[in-house]
Amino acid sequence: MFGDRCEREFSNVLFDLWIKARSDESKYLAQQNRELNNQNSAYYKYLQYLDSKEWKVKRVQVLKRDKNLCQGCKEKPAEQIHHLTYDRLYKEFLEDLVSLCVNCHEREHKEPFLDLTQKNPQPE
């Protein structure tokens, strides 16, 4: 008896609309959460720093100091800057940085290095 009444009151069309609305809402909230987490993550802040004028000036200074030569192999032109330490991240001394070619930089990062998701460095 109760089952009969529910079957007559239940609408597959309305149920499908409700499911779609919940799905759209869930997708929207997931997207908002991803954006929020990304913008608040230490990695996002680090990437923003690498795009800053302050970092670009330091990068040029280190390349000039090292005469654009990879300090790893001492053979290839340096293309990238490697942090020797992350202790002063965002306020590095030039001595904290070294010029490397792509191959030497990749070799450096095959070893475990700073996990920005756990250390959560903050700009000062």
Buried (B, 14 or more C-beta within 10 A) or exposed (E): EEEEEEEEEEEEEEEEEEEEEEEEEEEEEEEEEEEEEEEEBBEBBBEEBEEEEEBEEBBEEBBEBBEEBBBBEEEBEBBBBBBEEBEEBBEBEEEBBBBBBEBBBEEBEEEEEBEBEEEEBEEE
